[in-house]
Amino acid sequence: MELEREDFELFERMHPDCFHFAFEHDLNKPGISTDENCGDDTCPVGA
């Protein structure tokens, strides 16, 4: 996957929790609420 420089800067500066909710939180359980733990060990809800 190739990213444009602007996209790379955006992702690199994004807060880890924000990145998780934007791109990873509902990968295994589509439509899951942000109030529910998605099962990922790094999920901020489960911390």
mmCIF file of the N, C-alpha and C atoms, coordinates in Angstrom:
data_MODEL
# 
_entry.id   MODEL 
# 
loop_
_atom_site.group_PDB 
_atom_site.id 
_atom_site.type_symbol 
_atom_site.label_atom_id 
_atom_site.label_alt_id 
_atom_site.label_comp_id 
_atom_site.label_asym_id 
_atom_site.label_entity_id 
_atom_site.label_seq_id 
_atom_site.pdbx_PDB_ins_code 
_atom_site.Cartn_x 
_atom_site.Cartn_y 
_atom_site.Cartn_z 
_atom_site.occupancy 
_atom_site.B_iso_or_equiv 
_atom_site.pdbx_formal_charge 
_atom_site.auth_seq_id 
_atom_site.auth_comp_id 
_atom_site.auth_asym_id 
_atom_site.auth_atom_id 
_atom_site.pdbx_PDB_model_num 
ATOM 1   N N  . MET A 1 1  ? 0.848   -1.175 0.000  1.00 0.00 ? 1  MET A N  1 
ATOM 2   C CA . MET A 1 1  ? 0.000   0.000  0.000  1.00 0.00 ? 1  MET A CA 1 
ATOM 3   C C  . MET A 1 1  ? 0.890   1.233  0.000  1.00 0.00 ? 1  MET A C  1 
ATOM 4   N N  . GLU A 1 2  ? 0.627   2.124  -0.910 1.00 0.00 ? 2  GLU A N  1 
ATOM 5   C CA . GLU A 1 2  ? 1.389   3.359  -0.976 1.00 0.00 ? 2  GLU A CA 1 
ATOM 6   C C  . GLU A 1 2  ? 0.533   4.519  -0.490 1.00 0.00 ? 2  GLU A C  1 
ATOM 7   N N  . LEU A 1 3  ? 1.142   5.376  0.285  1.00 0.00 ? 3  LEU A N  1 
ATOM 8   C CA . LEU A 1 3  ? 0.449   6.558  0.781  1.00 0.00 ? 3  LEU A CA 1 
ATOM 9   C C  . LEU A 1 3  ? 1.108   7.805  0.234  1.00 0.00 ? 3  LEU A C  1 
ATOM 10  N N  . GLU A 1 4  ? 0.287   8.783  -0.030 1.00 0.00 ? 4  GLU A N  1 
ATOM 11  C CA . GLU A 1 4  ? 0.824   10.084 -0.395 1.00 0.00 ? 4  GLU A CA 1 
ATOM 12  C C  . GLU A 1 4  ? 1.460   10.691 0.850  1.00 0.00 ? 4  GLU A C  1 
ATOM 13  N N  . ARG A 1 5  ? 2.383   11.586 0.659  1.00 0.00 ? 5  ARG A N  1 
ATOM 14  C CA . ARG A 1 5  ? 3.088   12.207 1.784  1.00 0.00 ? 5  ARG A CA 1 
ATOM 15  C C  . ARG A 1 5  ? 2.118   12.846 2.784  1.00 0.00 ? 5  ARG A C  1 
ATOM 16  N N  . GLU A 1 6  ? 1.076   13.524 2.274  1.00 0.00 ? 6  GLU A N  1 
ATOM 17  C CA . GLU A 1 6  ? 0.108   14.171 3.154  1.00 0.00 ? 6  GLU A CA 1 
ATOM 18  C C  . GLU A 1 6  ? -0.624  13.142 4.013  1.00 0.00 ? 6  GLU A C  1 
ATOM 19  N N  . ASP A 1 7  ? -1.002  12.011 3.401  1.00 0.00 ? 7  ASP A N  1 
ATOM 20  C CA . ASP A 1 7  ? -1.690  10.961 4.138  1.00 0.00 ? 7  ASP A CA 1 
ATOM 21  C C  . ASP A 1 7  ? -0.776  10.357 5.197  1.00 0.00 ? 7  ASP A C  1 
ATOM 22  N N  . PHE A 1 8  ? 0.472   10.140 4.851  1.00 0.00 ? 8  PHE A N  1 
ATOM 23  C CA . PHE A 1 8  ? 1.421   9.573  5.795  1.00 0.00 ? 8  PHE A CA 1 
ATOM 24  C C  . PHE A 1 8  ? 1.551   10.478 7.015  1.00 0.00 ? 8  PHE A C  1 
ATOM 25  N N  . GLU A 1 9  ? 1.687   11.775 6.783  1.00 0.00 ? 9  GLU A N  1 
ATOM 26  C CA . GLU A 1 9  ? 1.806   12.730 7.892  1.00 0.00 ? 9  GLU A CA 1 
ATOM 27  C C  . GLU A 1 9  ? 0.555   12.698 8.775  1.00 0.00 ? 9  GLU A C  1 
ATOM 28  N N  . LEU A 1 10 ? -0.629  12.606 8.157  1.00 0.00 ? 10 LEU A N  1 
ATOM 29  C CA . LEU A 1 10 ? -1.871  12.559 8.915  1.00 0.00 ? 10 LEU A CA 1 
ATOM 30  C C  . LEU A 1 10 ? -1.901  11.334 9.822  1.00 0.00 ? 10 LEU A C  1 
ATOM 31  N N  . PHE A 1 11 ? -1.589  10.176 9.275  1.00 0.00 ? 11 PHE A N  1 
ATOM 32  C CA . PHE A 1 11 ? -1.629  8.944  10.062 1.00 0.00 ? 11 PHE A CA 1 
ATOM 33  C C  . PHE A 1 11 ? -0.548  8.921  11.133 1.00 0.00 ? 11 PHE A C  1 
ATOM 34  N N  . GLU A 1 12 ? 0.599   9.428  10.844 1.00 0.00 ? 12 GLU A N  1 
ATOM 35  C CA . GLU A 1 12 ? 1.689   9.435  11.817 1.00 0.00 ? 12 GLU A CA 1 
ATOM 36  C C  . GLU A 1 12 ? 1.395   10.350 13.001 1.00 0.00 ? 12 GLU A C  1 
ATOM 37  N N  . ARG A 1 13 ? 0.625   11.396 12.764 1.00 0.00 ? 13 ARG A N  1 
ATOM 38  C CA . ARG A 1 13 ? 0.328   12.360 13.831 1.00 0.00 ? 13 ARG A CA 1 
ATOM 39  C C  . ARG A 1 13 ? -0.987  12.063 14.548 1.00 0.00 ? 13 ARG A C  1 
ATOM 40  N N  . MET A 1 14 ? -1.726  11.073 14.051 1.00 0.00 ? 14 MET A N  1 
ATOM 41  C CA . MET A 1 14 ? -3.020  10.754 14.640 1.00 0.00 ? 14 MET A CA 1 
ATOM 42  C C  . MET A 1 14 ? -2.835  10.077 15.999 1.00 0.00 ? 14 MET A C  1 
ATOM 43  N N  . HIS A 1 15 ? -3.664  10.445 16.955 1.00 0.00 ? 15 HIS A N  1 
ATOM 44  C CA . HIS A 1 15 ? -3.643  9.832  18.278 1.00 0.00 ? 15 HIS A CA 1 
ATOM 45  C C  . HIS A 1 15 ? -3.959  8.345  18.133 1.00 0.00 ? 15 HIS A C  1 
ATOM 46  N N  . PRO A 1 16 ? -3.263  7.472  18.847 1.00 0.00 ? 16 PRO A N  1 
ATOM 47  C CA . PRO A 1 16 ? -3.476  6.026  18.710 1.00 0.00 ? 16 PRO A CA 1 
ATOM 48  C C  . PRO A 1 16 ? -4.929  5.591  18.950 1.00 0.00 ? 16 PRO A C  1 
ATOM 49  N N  . ASP A 1 17 ? -5.610  6.188  19.918 1.00 0.00 ? 17 ASP A N  1 
ATOM 50  C CA . ASP A 1 17 ? -7.002  5.823  20.159 1.00 0.00 ? 17 ASP A CA 1 
ATOM 51  C C  . ASP A 1 17 ? -7.885  6.233  18.984 1.00 0.00 ? 17 ASP A C  1 
ATOM 52  N N  . CYS A 1 18 ? -7.649  7.419  18.446 1.00 0.00 ? 18 CYS A N  1 
ATOM 53  C CA . CYS A 1 18 ? -8.425  7.894  17.302 1.00 0.00 ? 18 CYS A CA 1 
ATOM 54  C C  . CYS A 1 18 ? -8.197  6.993  16.093 1.00 0.00 ? 18 CYS A C  1 
ATOM 55  N N  . PHE A 1 19 ? -6.948  6.595  15.870 1.00 0.00 ? 19 PHE A N  1 
ATOM 56  C CA . PHE A 1 19 ? -6.635  5.698  14.763 1.00 0.00 ? 19 PHE A CA 1 
ATOM 57  C C  . PHE A 1 19 ? -7.373  4.374  14.946 1.00 0.00 ? 19 PHE A C  1 
ATOM 58  N N  . HIS A 1 20 ? -7.349  3.852  16.170 1.00 0.00 ? 20 HIS A N  1 
ATOM 59  C CA . HIS A 1 20 ? -8.016  2.575  16.433 1.00 0.00 ? 20 HIS A CA 1 
ATOM 60  C C  . HIS A 1 20 ? -9.499  2.660  16.087 1.00 0.00 ? 20 HIS A C  1 
ATOM 61  N N  . PHE A 1 21 ? -10.189 3.707  16.570 1.00 0.00 ? 21 PHE A N  1 
ATOM 62  C CA . PHE A 1 21 ? -11.621 3.821  16.314 1.00 0.00 ? 21 PHE A CA 1 
ATOM 63  C C  . PHE A 1 21 ? -11.926 4.112  14.845 1.00 0.00 ? 21 PHE A C  1 
ATOM 64  N N  . ALA A 1 22 ? -11.060 4.812  14.160 1.00 0.00 ? 22 ALA A N  1 
ATOM 65  C CA . ALA A 1 22 ? -11.301 5.150  12.758 1.00 0.00 ? 22 ALA A CA 1 
ATOM 66  C C  . ALA A 1 22 ? -11.044 3.984  11.808 1.00 0.00 ? 22 ALA A C  1 
ATOM 67  N N  . PHE A 1 23 ? -10.040 3.135  12.124 1.00 0.00 ? 23 PHE A N  1 
ATOM 68  C CA . PHE A 1 23 ? -9.624  2.137  11.143 1.00 0.00 ? 23 PHE A CA 1 
ATOM 69  C C  . PHE A 1 23 ? -9.617  0.694  11.630 1.00 0.00 ? 23 PHE A C  1 
ATOM 70  N N  . GLU A 1 24 ? -9.598  0.444  12.921 1.00 0.00 ? 24 GLU A N  1 
ATOM 71  C CA . GLU A 1 24 ? -9.415  -0.922 13.398 1.00 0.00 ? 24 GLU A CA 1 
ATOM 72  C C  . GLU A 1 24 ? -10.565 -1.465 14.240 1.00 0.00 ? 24 GLU A C  1 
ATOM 73  N N  . HIS A 1 25 ? -11.308 -0.609 14.905 1.00 0.00 ? 25 HIS A N  1 
ATOM 74  C CA . HIS A 1 25 ? -12.263 -1.031 15.928 1.00 0.00 ? 25 HIS A CA 1 
ATOM 75  C C  . HIS A 1 25 ? -13.306 -2.028 15.425 1.00 0.00 ? 25 HIS A C  1 
ATOM 76  N N  . ASP A 1 26 ? -13.841 -1.814 14.234 1.00 0.00 ? 26 ASP A N  1 
ATOM 77  C CA . ASP A 1 26 ? -14.911 -2.698 13.773 1.00 0.00 ? 26 ASP A CA 1 
ATOM 78  C C  . ASP A 1 26 ? -14.472 -3.677 12.690 1.00 0.00 ? 26 ASP A C  1 
ATOM 79  N N  . LEU A 1 27 ? -13.197 -3.991 12.638 1.00 0.00 ? 27 LEU A N  1 
ATOM 80  C CA . LEU A 1 27 ? -12.731 -4.948 11.631 1.00 0.00 ? 27 LEU A CA 1 
ATOM 81  C C  . LEU A 1 27 ? -13.310 -6.339 11.856 1.00 0.00 ? 27 LEU A C  1 
ATOM 82  N N  . ASN A 1 28 ? -13.317 -6.820 13.071 1.00 0.00 ? 28 ASN A N  1 
ATOM 83  C CA . ASN A 1 28 ? -13.802 -8.169 13.370 1.00 0.00 ? 28 ASN A CA 1 
ATOM 84  C C  . ASN A 1 28 ? -15.297 -8.213 13.671 1.00 0.00 ? 28 ASN A C  1 
ATOM 85  N N  . LYS A 1 29 ? -15.830 -7.093 14.119 1.00 0.00 ? 29 LYS A N  1 
ATOM 86  C CA . LYS A 1 29 ? -17.256 -7.018 14.454 1.00 0.00 ? 29 LYS A CA 1 
ATOM 87  C C  . LYS A 1 29 ? -17.842 -5.749 13.823 1.00 0.00 ? 29 LYS A C  1 
ATOM 88  N N  . PRO A 1 30 ? -18.166 -5.787 12.529 1.00 0.00 ? 30 PRO A N  1 
ATOM 89  C CA . PRO A 1 30 ? -18.686 -4.591 11.853 1.00 0.00 ? 30 PRO A CA 1 
ATOM 90  C C  . PRO A 1 30 ? -19.912 -4.015 12.562 1.00 0.00 ? 30 PRO A C  1 
ATOM 91  N N  . GLY A 1 31 ? -19.913 -2.706 12.712 1.00 0.00 ? 31 GLY A N  1 
ATOM 92  C CA . GLY A 1 31 ? -21.030 -2.007 13.331 1.00 0.00 ? 31 GLY A CA 1 
ATOM 93  C C  . GLY A 1 31 ? -20.978 -1.950 14.847 1.00 0.00 ? 31 GLY A C  1 
ATOM 94  N N  . ILE A 1 32 ? -19.909 -2.450 15.453 1.00 0.00 ? 32 ILE A N  1 
ATOM 95  C CA . ILE A 1 32 ? -19.785 -2.445 16.911 1.00 0.00 ? 32 ILE A CA 1 
ATOM 96  C C  . ILE A 1 32 ? -19.724 -1.010 17.427 1.00 0.00 ? 32 ILE A C  1 
ATOM 97  N N  . SER A 1 33 ? -20.335 -0.792 18.557 1.00 0.00 ? 33 SER A N  1 
ATOM 98  C CA . SER A 1 33 ? -20.354 0.532  19.171 1.00 0.00 ? 33 SER A CA 1 
ATOM 99  C C  . SER A 1 33 ? -18.969 0.891  19.707 1.00 0.00 ? 33 SER A C  1 
ATOM 100 N N  . THR A 1 34 ? -18.680 2.176  19.757 1.00 0.00 ? 34 THR A N  1 
ATOM 101 C CA . THR A 1 34 ? -17.406 2.617  20.325 1.00 0.00 ? 34 THR A CA 1 
ATOM 102 C C  . THR A 1 34 ? -17.385 2.463  21.837 1.00 0.00 ? 34 THR A C  1 
ATOM 103 N N  . ASP A 1 35 ? -18.521 2.097  22.426 1.00 0.00 ? 35 ASP A N  1 
ATOM 104 C CA . ASP A 1 35 ? -18.593 1.854  23.861 1.00 0.00 ? 35 ASP A CA 1 
ATOM 105 C C  . ASP A 1 35 ? -18.302 0.400  24.224 1.00 0.00 ? 35 ASP A C  1 
ATOM 106 N N  . GLU A 1 36 ? -18.192 -0.466 23.205 1.00 0.00 ? 36 GLU A N  1 
ATOM 107 C CA . GLU A 1 36 ? -17.955 -1.884 23.428 1.00 0.00 ? 36 GLU A CA 1 
ATOM 108 C C  . GLU A 1 36 ? -16.517 -2.250 23.105 1.00 0.00 ? 36 GLU A C  1 
ATOM 109 N N  . ASN A 1 37 ? -15.963 -3.167 23.869 1.00 0.00 ? 37 ASN A N  1 
ATOM 110 C CA . ASN A 1 37 ? -14.621 -3.670 23.597 1.00 0.00 ? 37 ASN A CA 1 
ATOM 111 C C  . ASN A 1 37 ? -14.686 -4.537 22.344 1.00 0.00 ? 37 ASN A C  1 
ATOM 112 N N  . CYS A 1 38 ? -13.808 -4.283 21.395 1.00 0.00 ? 38 CYS A N  1 
ATOM 113 C CA . CYS A 1 38 ? -13.837 -5.025 20.139 1.00 0.00 ? 38 CYS A CA 1 
ATOM 114 C C  . CYS A 1 38 ? -13.076 -6.350 20.221 1.00 0.00 ? 38 CYS A C  1 
ATOM 115 N N  . GLY A 1 39 ? -12.395 -6.588 21.334 1.00 0.00 ? 39 GLY A N  1 
ATOM 116 C CA . GLY A 1 39 ? -11.647 -7.833 21.488 1.00 0.00 ? 39 GLY A CA 1 
ATOM 117 C C  . GLY A 1 39 ? -10.169 -7.692 21.199 1.00 0.00 ? 39 GLY A C  1 
ATOM 118 N N  . ASP A 1 40 ? -9.762  -6.581 20.620 1.00 0.00 ? 40 ASP A N  1 
ATOM 119 C CA . ASP A 1 40 ? -8.344  -6.321 20.358 1.00 0.00 ? 40 ASP A CA 1 
ATOM 120 C C  . ASP A 1 40 ? -7.675  -5.980 21.685 1.00 0.00 ? 40 ASP A C  1 
ATOM 121 N N  . ASP A 1 41 ? -6.514  -6.546 21.919 1.00 0.00 ? 41 ASP A N  1 
ATOM 122 C CA . ASP A 1 41 ? -5.793  -6.278 23.161 1.00 0.00 ? 41 ASP A CA 1 
ATOM 123 C C  . ASP A 1 41 ? -5.469  -4.802 23.370 1.00 0.00 ? 41 ASP A C  1 
ATOM 124 N N  . THR A 1 42 ? -5.390  -4.053 22.278 1.00 0.00 ? 42 THR A N  1 
ATOM 125 C CA . THR A 1 42 ? -5.047  -2.639 22.363 1.00 0.00 ? 42 THR A CA 1 
ATOM 126 C C  . THR A 1 42 ? -6.277  -1.719 22.347 1.00 0.00 ? 42 THR A C  1 
ATOM 127 N N  . CYS A 1 43 ? -7.474  -2.302 22.392 1.00 0.00 ? 43 CYS A N  1 
ATOM 128 C CA . CYS A 1 43 ? -8.709  -1.497 22.327 1.00 0.00 ? 43 CYS A CA 1 
ATOM 129 C C  . CYS A 1 43 ? -8.783  -0.585 23.553 1.00 0.00 ? 43 CYS A C  1 
ATOM 130 N N  . PRO A 1 44 ? -8.951  0.720  23.352 1.00 0.00 ? 44 PRO A N  1 
ATOM 131 C CA . PRO A 1 44 ? -9.028  1.662  24.474 1.00 0.00 ? 44 PRO A CA 1 
ATOM 132 C C  . PRO A 1 44 ? -10.210 1.383  25.406 1.00 0.00 ? 44 PRO A C  1 
ATOM 133 N N  . VAL A 1 45 ? -11.268 0.787  24.916 1.00 0.00 ? 45 VAL A N  1 
ATOM 134 C CA . VAL A 1 45 ? -12.440 0.505  25.742 1.00 0.00 ? 45 VAL A CA 1 
ATOM 135 C C  . VAL A 1 45 ? -12.122 -0.587 26.766 1.00 0.00 ? 45 VAL A C  1 
ATOM 136 N N  . GLY A 1 46 ? -11.291 -1.527 26.390 1.00 0.00 ? 46 GLY A N  1 
ATOM 137 C CA . GLY A 1 46 ? -10.949 -2.621 27.282 1.00 0.00 ? 46 GLY A CA 1 
ATOM 138 C C  . GLY A 1 46 ? -9.853  -2.299 28.265 1.00 0.00 ? 46 GLY A C  1 
ATOM 139 N N  . ALA A 1 47 ? -9.234  -1.152 28.103 1.00 0.00 ? 47 ALA A N  1 
ATOM 140 C CA . ALA A 1 47 ? -8.103  -0.789 28.979 1.00 0.00 ? 47 ALA A CA 1 
ATOM 141 C C  . ALA A 1 47 ? -8.562  -0.392 30.353 1.00 0.00 ? 47 ALA A C  1 
# 
